[in-house]
Structures are given as structure tokens and as C-alpha cells.
Amino acid sequence: MRRTTIALLAALEAAVSALIGLGVVLVPLLVVWAVHFGLAVDAAAFFRAAADLWLLGHGVDLVLQLDPVTAERMALPGAGDPFPITIALLGFALASVAVGRRIGRRSAAAGHSITGSVSAIVVYALVGAVLGLAAASEAASASLWQAIALPAFVMAIGVVIGAVLETLREANLGDLAGGWVRDRLDELPPAGVDAVRRAARIGGAAAFGVLGVAAVLVAALIAVDYATIAGLSQSLGAGVDGGILLTVVELAFIPNFVIWAAAWLLGPGFAIGAGTTVAPGGTVLGPIPGVPLLGALPGDAPMLGVLWLLVPVVLGFAGAWFVLGRDGASVASTEARGDVGSEPWWYPVAVGAAAGVVAGIVMGLLAWWSGGAAGPGRLAVVGPDPWAVALVAAATVGVGAIAGGVAAWMRLRQPAHEYAAR
């Protein structure tokens, strides 16, 4: 496929993705405009609100200035002064990363990964710039440089992941970027590359395993506390139109909640305002924002408590056992079982420790991205502590991965006839 065609297709797909993301918020806002306000106010205000939410979902900071009546109703210190909103609604970012991954994969498969990736990133930068300029108002303003850079950065994450995975999965001799990456990898020591690849697989799988368990936990909490969530939603008096908009915003917030649940599983927990904590050891909460989804927050110390810390340990152990020991799962000869059993004792220890570092980096970055300021005063501190989450994730996954790696290494060191007898 020609380079120009790849660039146009990638740009079109990125533009459609951005418009759909904007429309997901704009349509409910227009329903509110038509039903609740009877078309009596300027529709541009609702477009600016949709643009602000889309930018916020990609990590762009907003500075809000509430009107005196709303600020007085909030009854929070500093509510009448301009205050930042820095917490991202990660549902928008997750959708953009998924689209970017598909663009990067298709571009790499067609032999023009750089062309397609750059085209998609430029489109997102342009969309962010236009929305950042169009959404500026006295009530809310976004940083223009962030509006240009951060949506483009989110798209870049997706296209790089897609292009790299496609390059590693299937060699495409016509793709210059993929060929350059493979050439650079061929220049490195094979043993080192293999160790890094194994550590990345173990640590990444453990981190996303924790997120998977957290997602199940969030689903269970929502199901158990659905009556509370519904009651809080009805108490807001938003009506059908406002309820639709509130549901869209809460769905965009679900990835944040999952990451917070992962931080809870790891032990550090998270905060809903300064001086609060939600952790396995207990929950200390003050007044919380009127978001119905927060009705699923656990109250007292939960069942099992700190035993939830075994989740990342077990995932690290299972990942190392599978990755480092699977080469010997179905063969009897020592030579055919891979090279893990022939490595020195410190090899599985080093790979397991590196896997812990990978898991810590992944969970720390996600924790940092999921939190921020959600309002004035005490609401300036919302979400998990990224450093604490990263350190605990690295320690727990690392301990499990080291134990699993050593166990796999010891199994592969057994004499061939004992292994065959198994």
C-alpha cells in the first residue's frame, strides 16, 4: 500500500476517533440543553464543556472559576477562587490508546509505521489545539500547550505499542522503522535481550493481572452497592437528561476507579481528599464529592485485610514459573528444554527482580495518571500515591517472581530421567 494512502487512512481514523470521543459527551450535553434549558441558553457553552471534558480525559489541566452562587453552595475553602482540575477521566484516553494501537499495527503491517503513526499523532495535536482554543472561557480554561501535546502523546502511546508489537510479531522487511528496531536488537547480546524480554513479560503480566483482579473487585462492589449508587444518583435530581450525562462521565471514570482498586489491593490505597484514606487496613473518609459511583467505596476494614497483598505475589510467582519454566514442559532432554536450567543461580533472581521493577513502573505511572486535583480545598488531593504504589508493586511482584523463577530454575536443573518420569 502506498505511503500517501497509509497517511490518509491513519489521519482519517484518528480524526473519526477524536470526533466520536467528543460526540460521546456533546450529545448528552445537547440533550440537557434541549430538555432542561429549553434551547434558551447559548449552545456554545455546552460545546465548550464537551471540549473541556475531552481534553481533561487526555490529561489536560483545567482551571475553573465558579460563579458566586455555586461556590457558596459547595461550602469549601477556596471555592470562589480559580482552582485547577488535574484528574483525567481515563476512559477517553483508553479509547484513544486502543485506536492508536490499531493504527500503529496496521501501518507497520503495511510497511509504513512511521508515516501512519506521525499522521495520527499530528491529527490529535491539531484537534487538541482547536479544542483548546475554542473551549477557552471565563469559567474554564485549558493550558494550550497541554491541549496540543497531551492528546498527541496519548495517541503516540497507542501507535508505538501497536507498531512495536506488530514488528516483534512478524518481520516486515519493507518497514524501515521495524527493520531499524530489529537491527538494533540483533546488535545486542542475545542473552541480555532474552532476559529483558522475559522480565518485561513477567512484570507486565503481573501488573495487568492486578488490574484484572481490581476490575473484578470494582464490578463486585458496584453490584453489591448498586442500591446506594442509584439512591445517590436520584438525590442529585438530575433528571433523565442529566442522568445520561452523569452516566457517561462515570463510565469515563471507571478506569480511574479500577486503578485505585489496584492501589487498594497493593496496600497503599488512595485518598478522596486531603486527610482521607481508603486502604485494606481501614477507611477514613470525610465529605466526598457527589459522584454516585463513589457510593461503592468500602466502609470498614474489608475481609482478608492485608492478605490481599498476596495477589501480586502469586501473580509474580505464576508469571515467572510460566515464562521461565515452560520451555521444559513437554520435553525430556536437558538440551531441548531451553537455557534457563543451564544458567547460574542468580539468573532467575535477576530476571525476577527486573520483573518487579517493570511492574512497579507500570503501576506507578498508572497511579500517577489516575489521580490529581478534583476540586478546591481538600479535593486538591484525590487518588493514590504513585511512589507508594510503585514501591509496593515492585516489592511484592519482585518477591513472587524471584520465588517462581528460582522454583522453575530448580525444576529445570533436575536430571533428564527424573524430569521425563514426571
C-alpha positions in Angstrom: 0.0 0.0 0.0 1.3 3.5 -0.9 2.7 5.8 1.8 0.2 8.5 1.0 -2.7 6.1 1.3 -1.4 4.9 4.7 -1.1 8.5 5.9 -4.6 9.5 4.8 -6.2 6.4 6.3 -4.4 6.9 9.6 -5.4 10.6 9.7 -9.0 9.7 8.9 -9.2 7.1 11.6 -7.6 9.4 14.2 -10.0 12.2 13.3 -13.0 9.9 13.5 -11.8 8.6 16.9 -11.5 12.2 18.2 -14.9 13.2 16.9 -16.6 10.2 18.4 -14.9 10.8 21.8 -16.1 14.4 21.6 -19.6 13.4 20.5 -20.0 10.9 23.4 -20.0 13.9 25.7 -21.5 16.5 23.4 -24.7 14.6 22.6 -25.8 14.2 26.2 -24.9 17.8 26.8 -27.1 18.9 23.8 -29.9 16.8 25.2 -29.6 18.7 28.5 -29.6 21.9 26.6 -32.7 21.0 24.7 -34.7 19.3 27.6 -33.5 21.1 30.7 -32.9 24.6 29.4 -35.4 24.5 26.5 -32.8 25.8 24.0 -32.9 29.1 25.8 -29.2 29.5 26.5 -26.2 29.7 24.2 -25.3 26.2 22.8 -21.7 27.3 22.6 -21.3 26.8 26.3 -22.2 23.2 26.0 -19.7 22.7 23.2 -17.0 24.3 25.3 -18.0 21.9 28.2 -17.7 18.9 25.9 -14.3 20.1 24.6 -13.1 20.6 28.2 -14.2 17.1 29.2 -12.5 15.6 26.2 -9.3 17.5 26.9 -9.5 16.6 30.6 -9.8 12.9 29.6 -6.5 13.2 27.9 -4.7 14.7 30.9 -5.0 18.4 30.1 -5.3 20.5 33.2 -8.3 22.8 33.5 -8.6 26.0 35.6 -12.2 26.6 36.8 -13.8 29.8 38.1 -17.2 29.1 39.7 -19.9 31.7 39.9 -20.5 33.0 43.4 -23.8 31.1 44.0 -22.3 27.7 43.1 -19.1 28.5 45.1 -21.3 29.3 48.1 -23.3 26.1 47.8 -20.1 24.0 47.7 -19.0 25.4 51.1 -15.4 24.5 50.5 -12.4 26.8 51.3 -11.2 28.5 48.1 -14.3 27.5 46.0 -14.7 31.2 45.0 -11.2 31.4 43.7 -9.8 29.9 40.4 -8.8 26.3 41.1 -7.2 23.5 38.9 -8.8 20.2 37.9 -6.0 17.8 37.0 -7.6 14.4 37.4 -8.1 12.8 34.0 -11.2 10.8 33.0 -9.1 7.9 31.7 -11.9 6.3 29.7 -11.3 8.8 26.9 -7.5 8.2 27.0 -8.0 4.4 27.0 -10.2 4.7 23.9 -7.6 6.8 22.1 -4.8 4.4 23.0 -6.9 1.5 21.6 -7.5 3.3 18.4 -3.8 4.3 18.2 -2.7 0.7 18.7 -4.8 -0.3 15.8 -3.4 2.4 13.6 0.2 1.5 14.6 -0.4 -2.2 13.9 -1.9 -1.6 10.5 0.7 0.9 9.5 3.5 -1.4 10.5 1.9 -4.3 8.7 1.7 -2.2 5.5 5.4 -1.3 5.8 5.0 2.4 6.8 4.8 2.5 10.5 6.4 5.9 10.8 4.1 7.5 8.2 0.9 6.2 9.7 2.0 7.0 13.3 3.1 10.5 12.6 -0.1 11.2 10.7 -2.3 10.1 13.5 -0.3 12.0 16.1 -0.4 15.2 14.1 -4.2 14.9 13.8 -4.6 14.6 17.5 -2.3 17.5 18.1 -4.4 19.6 15.7 -7.7 18.5 17.3 -6.3 19.3 20.8 -5.2 22.8 19.6 -8.6 23.6 18.1 -10.5 22.4 21.1 -8.1 24.2 23.5 -8.6 27.5 21.7 -12.4 27.1 21.2 -13.1 26.0 24.7 -11.4 28.9 26.5 -13.9 30.9 28.6 -14.0 32.8 31.9 -15.5 29.8 33.6 -12.9 27.2 32.4 -9.7 27.4 30.5 -7.2 24.8 29.4 -3.4 25.1 29.0 -2.9 25.5 25.3 0.4 23.7 25.2 -1.1 20.8 27.1 -4.0 20.7 24.7 -1.6 20.3 21.8 0.9 17.9 23.4 -1.1 15.6 25.7 -3.8 14.2 23.4 -1.0 13.7 20.8 1.1 11.9 23.5 -1.8 9.6 24.3 -2.2 8.7 20.6 1.6 8.2 20.4 1.4 5.7 23.2 -1.1 3.7 21.2 0.6 3.8 17.8 4.0 2.9 19.3 2.6 -0.1 21.2 0.8 -1.3 18.0 3.8 -0.8 15.7 6.3 -2.4 18.1 4.0 -5.4 18.8 3.5 -5.9 15.1 7.2 -5.6 14.4 8.1 -8.2 17.1 5.3 -10.5 16.0 6.0 -10.6 12.3 9.1 -9.3 10.5 8.2 -6.9 7.7 11.2 -6.2 5.5 9.5 -3.2 3.9 9.1 -1.3 7.1 12.1 0.9 7.7 11.4 1.6 11.3 10.7 -2.0 12.1 13.9 -3.1 10.3 15.9 -0.5 12.3 14.5 -1.8 15.6 15.3 -5.4 14.6 18.8 -4.4 13.5 19.5 -2.7 16.8 18.2 -5.7 18.7 20.4 -8.0 16.7 23.4 -5.9 17.8 22.7 -6.5 21.5 23.8 -9.7 23.3 21.1 -12.3 22.7 21.2 -13.4 26.3 20.6 -9.9 27.6 17.7 -9.3 25.2 16.1 -12.5 26.1 16.4 -11.7 29.9 14.9 -8.3 29.4 12.1 -9.7 27.3 11.3 -12.3 29.9 11.3 -9.7 32.7 9.0 -7.4 30.7 6.6 -10.3 30.1 6.5 -11.3 33.8 6.3 -7.8 35.2 3.8 -6.6 32.6 1.6 -9.7 33.0 1.6 -9.3 36.8 0.8 -5.6 36.7 -2.1 -6.2 34.3 -3.2 -9.2 36.3 -3.5 -7.0 39.4 -5.6 -4.6 37.3 -7.8 -7.5 36.2 -8.4 -8.6 39.7 -9.1 -4.9 40.6 -11.6 -4.7 37.7 -13.5 -7.8 39.1 -13.4 -6.2 42.5 -14.9 -2.9 41.2 -17.6 -4.8 39.3 -18.5 -6.7 42.5 -18.6 -3.5 44.6 -20.8 -1.8 42.1 -23.2 -4.8 42.0 -23.3 -5.1 45.8 -23.8 -1.3 46.4 -26.0 -0.7 43.4 -28.9 0.5 45.6 -26.7 3.1 47.3 -25.3 4.3 43.9 -28.8 4.6 42.5 -30.0 6.4 45.6 -27.2 8.9 45.3 -28.0 9.4 41.7 -31.6 10.1 42.4 -30.8 12.5 45.2 -28.9 14.7 42.7 -32.2 15.4 40.9 -30.5 15.4 37.6 -33.5 14.0 35.7 -33.3 11.7 32.7 -31.2 14.1 30.6 -28.7 14.9 33.4 -28.6 11.2 34.4 -27.5 10.2 30.9 -24.6 12.8 31.1 -23.7 11.7 34.6 -23.6 8.1 33.4 -21.3 8.9 30.5 -18.9 10.8 32.9 -18.9 7.9 35.4 -18.2 5.4 32.6 -15.2 7.5 31.6 -14.1 7.4 35.3 -14.3 3.6 35.6 -10.6 3.1 34.5 -9.5 5.5 37.3 -11.6 3.6 39.8 -10.0 0.3 38.6 -6.5 1.7 39.1 -7.5 3.0 42.6 -8.8 -0.5 43.4 -5.4 -1.9 42.2 -3.7 0.5 44.6 -6.0 -0.7 47.3 -5.1 -4.3 46.6 -1.4 -3.4 46.8 -1.9 -1.8 50.2 -1.2 1.9 49.9 -4.8 2.6 48.9 -6.0 6.0 47.7 -7.4 9.3 49.0 -10.7 11.2 48.3 -9.5 14.5 49.7 -6.7 15.6 52.0 -6.5 13.7 55.2 -8.5 10.7 53.9 -7.6 7.1 53.1 -9.2 4.1 51.6 -7.0 1.1 52.2 -7.2 -2.6 53.2 -6.2 -1.6 56.8 -9.3 0.6 57.0 -11.1 3.6 55.6 -11.1 7.2 56.8 -13.4 9.5 54.9 -14.7 13.0 55.3 -17.3 14.6 53.0 -16.8 13.2 49.5 -17.9 14.7 46.1 -21.4 13.9 45.0 -20.5 11.3 42.4 -22.8 8.3 42.7 -20.1 5.9 41.8 -18.3 6.7 44.9 -21.1 5.1 46.8 -19.3 1.8 46.1 -16.3 2.8 48.3 -15.7 0.2 51.1 -16.5 1.4 54.6 -15.0 -0.7 57.4 -11.9 -2.8 57.1 -12.7 -5.5 54.4 -12.5 -9.2 54.7 -8.9 -10.6 54.5 -7.4 -7.2 55.0 -3.7 -7.1 54.2 -3.9 -10.6 52.9 -4.9 -9.0 49.6 -1.1 -8.3 49.2 -0.8 -12.0 48.3 -2.4 -11.2 44.9 0.6 -9.6 43.3 3.0 -12.1 44.9 1.0 -15.0 43.5 0.8 -13.3 40.1 4.5 -12.7 40.1 5.2 -16.3 41.0 2.9 -17.7 38.4 4.3 -15.4 35.7 7.9 -16.4 36.4 7.0 -20.1 36.7 5.3 -20.0 33.3 7.8 -17.8 31.4 11.0 -19.3 32.8 9.8 -22.9 33.1 7.5 -23.5 30.2 10.4 -24.5 27.8 10.7 -27.7 29.7 7.0 -28.5 30.0 6.9 -31.3 27.3 10.4 -32.5 26.5 12.8 -34.7 28.4 16.3 -33.9 27.2 18.2 -31.2 29.1 19.4 -29.6 25.8 15.9 -29.2 24.4 14.4 -27.7 27.5 15.7 -24.2 26.8 18.6 -22.4 28.5 17.1 -21.4 31.9 18.2 -24.5 33.6 21.7 -24.1 32.4 22.0 -20.5 33.7 23.7 -19.7 37.1 21.5 -19.4 40.2 21.4 -15.6 40.1 19.8 -15.6 36.6 16.2 -16.2 37.8 16.8 -13.9 40.7 17.9 -11.1 38.4 15.0 -11.7 36.0 12.5 -11.8 38.9 13.9 -8.6 40.4 13.7 -6.9 37.0 10.1 -8.1 36.6 9.3 -6.4 39.9 10.8 -3.1 38.6 8.7 -3.4 35.4 5.5 -4.0 37.5 6.4 -1.0 39.7 6.9 1.3 36.8 3.7 0.3 35.2 1.6 0.6 38.4 3.3 3.8 39.5 2.7 5.5 36.2 -0.9 4.4 36.1 -1.4 5.6 39.7 0.1 8.9 38.9 -2.1 9.3 35.8 -5.3 8.3 37.6 -5.1 10.9 40.4 -4.9 14.7 40.7 -7.0 17.6 41.9 -10.7 17.2 41.6 -11.8 20.5 43.2 -10.9 23.3 45.5 -9.6 23.0 49.1 -9.2 19.4 50.4 -10.3 18.0 47.0 -6.9 19.0 45.6 -5.6 15.6 46.8 -7.5 12.7 45.1 -6.2 9.3 44.1 -3.3 7.0 45.1 0.3 7.9 46.0 2.2 6.9 42.9 5.5 6.4 44.7 4.0 4.2 47.3 2.1 2.1 44.7 5.2 1.7 42.6 7.4 0.6 45.5 4.9 -1.9 46.9 4.2 -3.3 43.4 7.9 -3.7 42.7 8.5 -5.4 46.1 5.5 -7.8 46.0 5.7 -8.8 42.3 9.5 -9.0 42.6 9.4 -11.4 45.6 6.9 -13.6 43.9 8.8 -13.5 40.6 12.1 -14.4 42.2 10.5 -17.3 44.1 8.8 -18.5 40.9 11.9 -18.1 38.8 14.1 -20.0 41.3 11.5 -22.8 41.5 11.4 -23.1 37.7 15.2 -23.0 37.6 15.5 -25.8 40.2 12.9 -27.9 38.2 14.9 -27.5 35.0 18.1 -28.4 36.8 16.8 -31.9 37.6 18.3 -34.8 35.8 16.7 -35.6 32.5 15.4 -39.0 33.5 13.7 -37.6 36.6 12.1 -34.8 34.5 10.9 -37.4 31.9 9.4 -39.5 34.7 7.2 -36.6 35.6 
